[in-house]
Amino acid sequence: MAAGALIVREAGGVVTRYDGGEFRLDGRQILASNGRLHEEMKGILEEARKAAGA
């Protein structure tokens, strides 16, 4: 996981938890994007979470 997060960041991308919080290696959530789509991806995940009743 750490290597993948590093590659994404070095390429200019963003790696966070689903809610935009800091990504942690001991966590269970990872959202990686090119950076330009990150906010939209967070919104889509939030909508899916609400639809699932979580």
Summary of the structure (lengths in Angstrom):
residues: 54
radius of gyration: 11.5
end to end distance: 24.9
largest distance: 35.5
contacts: 123
relative contact order: 0.19
helix: 43%
strand: 13%
